[in-house]
């Protein structure tokens, strides 16, 4: 507001638009816009904007991001409860949407198959068959990891 007010005051004092734009180092069109706004509305402040207000303030959004970064396994339901404690009522879908917009995408871990009884028995057979081998035998064994990640 300070910059706009200075432009208006210079105009009121009789300076031309070109002189004001050179003095304040702003485009002439910006000075003209401020002058027209003051003549029409009587103020240089930003006018009322239509549209729905944001449900979560930028501060609350930063809080959500901080909570998720500290504990990535935090669920959206937990975040909604945390916001309700501070007095903000918000839906789970809104929380998910905000986190997605802030580039925090939810993932679920891939299920790893559990060991079956035949796997356990095969491991036990291998261990009992090789438990008495000495260190020189194990030094000559080539170990490879053939798992898919």
Order of alpha helices (4+ residues) and beta strands (2+ residues): alpha-alpha-alpha-alpha-alpha-alpha-alpha-alpha
